[in-house]
């Protein structure tokens, strides 16, 4: 099953989620509407809301609360993007100027806050302490991940474990919640709920690992952001960490200096070092391992088109080129 087939399977649900996203994004404050619509409509894959919908359907859910949850998840994700781009000083995302590049940092931070708080308004409307518990904890963990990443910036001594801790907090946690929430509203057993959470967490980890591979192996046009952005921000991602470990002292020194200075000045040399040390293959294999773990968790589900789609989504996460 291709990604297009997954999209077709949940097209009606995603259309309903998109409609709700647009409706709940509305504000009497014009700038919120402008900036919010700009980033929401900027061409993202909507992977996290799709995950909520797929997991709910795979667990046999027949109601419509999954649409609300998909919208909440997308609002939280979009808020993190707005804040991330300000912290990172990014000027390109998904092939377009970032919101902060267009409207400035202040507006981006404040509209990010609006999206967070709108998400929490919607959580309250769902009137479920269980959902509130999961989502409030999730946003807290993501915030911790942001701070952990900040602490790792410009530190070439960041270990592989510290890097993995960041991606589990910053990226995989929202995936995990998206999957878990789909099971919760379905009234799934604790075992199935845990399986959905584990599946989505491993999927999110694989997704981020592939992102870090693409940062050194894709083109800016395909990737939708500047190549080497992570290096320019001083972020020691797994390809860099492994290349320093596997390469010569001279090669490690080149990467260390680039991380410390947050510079892509020697980008050509660094890409060559990453390739010759096998760092891309190492990181891609780590992503593959996460994908396999994700697939294994789905054994608990009955066979269905939605389960097939979840298996295919895991393959997409690791094989994508954008």
matplotlib code that plots the C-alpha trace (Angstrom):
import matplotlib.pyplot as plt

x = [0.0, 1.4, 1.0, -1.6, -3.7, -3.4, -4.7, -7.6, -8.6, -9.0, -9.9, -13.3, -12.0, -9.1, -11.4, -13.5, -10.4, -9.2, -12.6, -12.5, -8.9, -10.0, -13.0, -11.2, -8.3, -10.6, -10.1, -11.3, -7.7, -6.8, -3.0, -3.9, -6.0, -3.4, -0.4, -2.3, -3.7, -0.3, 1.4, -1.6, -1.9, 1.8, 1.9, 2.6, 1.9, -0.7, 0.9, 0.0, -3.7, -3.7, -2.2, -4.9, -7.6, -5.9, -5.3, -8.9, -10.3, -7.9, -9.3, -12.9, -13.9, -17.2, -17.8, -16.5, -14.3, -11.3, -11.7, -11.5, -8.4, -6.8, -7.3, -5.9, -2.8, -2.3, -2.7, -0.1, 2.3, 1.9, 2.5, 5.8, 6.8, 6.2, 8.2, 10.9, 11.5, 12.0, 14.4, 16.3, 16.3, 14.9, 13.8, 12.6, 10.2, 8.3, 9.8, 8.2, 9.4, 8.8, 6.1, 8.8, 10.6, 7.3, 5.8, 8.6, 9.5, 7.1, 4.0, 5.1, 5.6, 2.3, 0.3, 2.0, 0.7, -2.8, -2.7, -1.6, -4.4, -7.0, -6.0, -6.5, -9.9, -10.9, -9.5, -11.8, -14.8, -14.2, -14.9, -12.5, -9.8, -8.1, -7.6, -6.6, -4.0, -2.4, -2.3, -1.2, 1.6, 2.6, 2.9, 5.0, 7.4, 7.7, 8.7, 11.3, 12.6, 13.0, 15.1, 17.2, 17.9, 18.9, 21.3, 22.9, 23.3, 27.0, 28.1, 30.1, 30.3, 26.6, 26.2, 24.0, 21.8, 21.3, 20.4, 17.9, 16.4, 15.8, 14.0, 11.9, 10.8, 10.6, 9.2, 8.2, 6.0, 3.4, 3.3, 2.9, -0.1, -1.7, -1.7, -2.7, -5.6, -7.1, -7.2, -8.5, -11.6, -12.2, -12.5, -9.6, -8.1, -5.0, -2.9, -4.2, -3.8, -0.2, 0.5, -0.9, 1.2, 4.3, 3.7, 3.3, 6.3, 8.6, 7.1, 7.9, 11.5, 11.9, 10.5, 13.0, 15.9, 15.1, 14.7, 18.3, 19.5, 17.7, 19.4, 22.7, 21.5, 18.5, 18.3, 16.9, 14.1, 13.1, 13.5, 11.8, 14.4, 18.0, 20.4, 22.6, 20.2, 20.8, 24.5, 24.1, 22.1, 24.9, 22.7, 24.7, 22.3, 23.1, 24.9, 27.3, 27.7, 28.4, 30.8, 32.9, 33.0, 33.8, 36.0, 39.7, 40.8, 41.1, 37.6, 36.1, 37.9, 36.2, 32.8, 33.5, 34.4, 31.3, 29.0, 30.8, 30.5, 27.1, 28.5, 27.8, 31.0, 32.7, 29.4, 30.9, 33.7, 31.3, 28.9, 31.9, 33.0, 29.4, 29.3, 32.8, 32.3, 28.9, 27.0, 24.1, 23.7, 24.1, 21.3, 19.1, 19.5, 18.5, 15.4, 14.7, 15.0, 12.4, 10.1, 10.4, 9.6, 6.6, 5.3, 5.7, 3.4, 0.5, 0.2, -2.4, -4.8, -7.4, -6.8, -8.3, -7.6, -6.6, -4.1, -2.6, -2.4, -0.6, 2.0, 2.4, 2.8, 5.7, 7.3, 6.6, 8.3, 11.5, 11.6, 10.5, 12.7, 11.1]
y = [0.0, 3.4, 6.6, 7.8, 4.6, 5.4, 8.9, 7.6, 5.2, 8.0, 10.8, 11.5, 11.6, 13.9, 16.2, 16.5, 17.2, 19.8, 21.5, 21.5, 22.8, 25.8, 26.4, 26.3, 28.4, 31.4, 34.4, 38.0, 39.0, 39.3, 38.5, 35.2, 34.2, 35.2, 33.6, 30.5, 29.8, 30.4, 27.7, 25.2, 25.4, 25.3, 21.8, 19.5, 15.8, 15.9, 12.7, 13.1, 13.7, 10.9, 8.6, 9.4, 8.6, 5.4, 4.1, 4.9, 3.1, 0.2, -0.3, -0.3, 3.2, 4.3, 7.8, 11.2, 12.3, 11.2, 14.2, 16.5, 14.7, 14.9, 18.6, 19.0, 17.0, 19.2, 22.4, 21.2, 20.2, 23.5, 25.4, 23.6, 24.4, 28.1, 28.1, 25.8, 28.1, 31.1, 29.2, 27.9, 31.1, 29.1, 30.9, 28.0, 25.2, 22.9, 25.0, 28.3, 31.2, 30.4, 32.4, 34.2, 35.2, 36.8, 38.2, 38.3, 36.3, 38.0, 37.2, 33.6, 32.9, 34.5, 32.7, 29.5, 30.2, 30.8, 27.3, 25.6, 27.3, 26.6, 22.9, 22.9, 24.6, 21.7, 19.2, 20.6, 20.4, 16.7, 16.4, 13.5, 13.6, 10.7, 12.6, 15.7, 13.7, 12.3, 15.5, 17.8, 15.4, 15.2, 19.0, 19.0, 16.3, 18.1, 21.3, 19.3, 17.9, 21.5, 22.5, 19.3, 20.0, 23.5, 22.2, 19.9, 22.7, 23.5, 20.6, 18.1, 15.8, 15.0, 11.2, 9.1, 8.4, 12.1, 12.6, 9.7, 11.2, 14.4, 12.8, 10.7, 13.8, 16.3, 14.3, 10.7, 11.8, 13.6, 10.6, 8.3, 10.3, 10.5, 6.7, 6.2, 8.6, 6.7, 3.6, 5.4, 6.8, 3.4, 1.9, -0.5, -2.8, -1.6, -4.0, -2.6, 1.0, 0.3, -1.3, 1.7, 4.0, 1.9, 1.7, 5.4, 6.1, 3.9, 5.4, 8.9, 7.9, 6.4, 9.6, 11.8, 9.6, 9.7, 13.5, 13.6, 11.4, 13.6, 16.7, 15.4, 13.5, 15.3, 18.5, 21.7, 21.5, 18.0, 18.6, 21.9, 23.5, 24.4, 21.5, 21.4, 23.6, 21.3, 21.8, 25.6, 25.5, 23.6, 20.5, 17.3, 14.8, 11.0, 11.2, 13.7, 11.8, 8.6, 10.2, 11.6, 8.3, 6.2, 8.7, 9.7, 12.3, 14.8, 14.1, 14.3, 17.7, 19.1, 18.1, 19.2, 22.7, 23.0, 22.0, 24.4, 27.3, 26.4, 26.7, 25.0, 26.6, 23.2, 21.5, 19.7, 18.2, 17.2, 15.5, 13.5, 12.5, 11.4, 9.3, 7.7, 6.8, 5.0, 7.5, 7.7, 3.9, 3.7, 6.2, 4.7, 1.3, 2.8, 4.1, 0.7, -0.9, 1.5, 0.7, -3.0, -2.5, -0.4, -3.2, -5.8, -4.0, -4.3, -8.1, -7.5, -5.9, -7.8, -7.8, -4.8, -2.2, 0.2, -2.2, -2.7, 1.1, 1.4, -1.2, 0.7, 4.0, 2.5, 1.7, 5.2, 6.8, 4.9, 4.9, 8.5, 11.0, 14.2]
z = [0.0, -1.1, 0.9, -1.6, -0.8, 2.9, 2.1, 0.1, 2.9, 5.4, 2.9, 4.4, 7.9, 6.9, 5.0, 8.2, 10.2, 7.8, 8.0, 11.8, 11.7, 9.6, 11.7, 15.1, 13.8, 13.4, 15.7, 15.8, 15.7, 12.0, 12.4, 14.1, 11.1, 8.6, 10.3, 11.5, 8.0, 6.5, 8.5, 8.6, 4.8, 4.1, 2.7, 5.6, 5.4, 8.3, 9.5, 13.1, 12.7, 10.1, 12.7, 15.3, 12.7, 11.5, 15.1, 16.1, 13.0, 13.4, 16.9, 15.5, 16.4, 14.8, 16.4, 15.5, 18.4, 16.5, 14.3, 17.4, 18.6, 15.2, 15.2, 18.7, 17.7, 14.6, 16.6, 19.1, 16.3, 14.5, 17.7, 18.2, 14.6, 15.1, 18.3, 16.8, 13.9, 16.2, 18.5, 15.5, 13.5, 10.5, 7.4, 5.3, 6.0, 3.5, 0.7, 1.9, 4.1, 7.7, 9.5, 11.6, 8.4, 7.1, 10.3, 12.8, 15.9, 18.2, 16.1, 15.6, 19.3, 20.2, 17.5, 18.6, 22.1, 20.6, 18.9, 22.2, 24.2, 21.5, 21.6, 25.4, 24.9, 22.6, 25.1, 27.8, 25.5, 25.1, 28.9, 29.5, 32.2, 30.6, 27.4, 29.2, 31.3, 28.1, 26.2, 29.0, 29.9, 26.2, 25.8, 29.0, 27.7, 24.3, 26.2, 28.1, 24.7, 23.4, 26.4, 26.2, 22.5, 23.4, 26.0, 23.3, 20.8, 20.0, 22.2, 20.1, 23.1, 22.9, 23.2, 21.0, 24.0, 24.7, 21.1, 21.3, 24.5, 22.7, 19.7, 22.0, 23.9, 21.1, 18.2, 19.2, 22.2, 20.1, 17.7, 20.7, 22.0, 18.5, 18.5, 22.1, 21.9, 19.0, 21.1, 24.2, 22.5, 21.1, 24.5, 23.7, 26.3, 28.1, 26.1, 22.8, 24.1, 25.0, 21.6, 19.8, 21.9, 21.3, 17.6, 17.2, 19.4, 17.3, 14.1, 15.4, 16.2, 12.8, 11.2, 13.0, 12.2, 8.6, 8.8, 10.1, 7.2, 4.7, 6.2, 4.6, 1.6, 0.0, -2.0, -0.6, -3.3, -2.2, 1.5, 1.6, 3.9, 3.6, 3.6, 6.7, 8.7, 11.8, 11.5, 11.1, 14.3, 16.1, 16.5, 16.9, 15.2, 14.8, 11.4, 13.0, 16.3, 14.5, 12.0, 14.8, 16.5, 13.4, 11.6, 12.0, 14.6, 11.8, 10.5, 14.0, 14.5, 11.4, 12.6, 16.2, 15.0, 12.8, 15.7, 18.2, 15.7, 14.3, 10.8, 7.4, 6.0, 5.5, 4.5, 1.5, 3.6, 6.3, 3.9, 2.5, 6.0, 6.8, 3.6, 4.0, 7.6, 6.9, 9.1, 6.7, 6.6, 10.4, 11.0, 8.3, 10.0, 13.3, 11.6, 10.1, 13.5, 14.9, 12.0, 12.6, 16.3, 15.3, 13.0, 15.6, 18.0, 15.5, 15.9, 18.6, 16.1, 14.1, 10.3, 8.5, 5.9, 8.6, 10.1, 6.6, 6.3, 9.7, 8.5, 5.2, 7.1, 8.9, 5.6, 4.3, 7.3, 6.7, 2.9, 2.2, 0.4, 1.7]

ax = plt.figure().add_subplot(projection="3d")
ax.plot(x, y, z, "-o")
ax.set_aspect("equal")
plt.show()
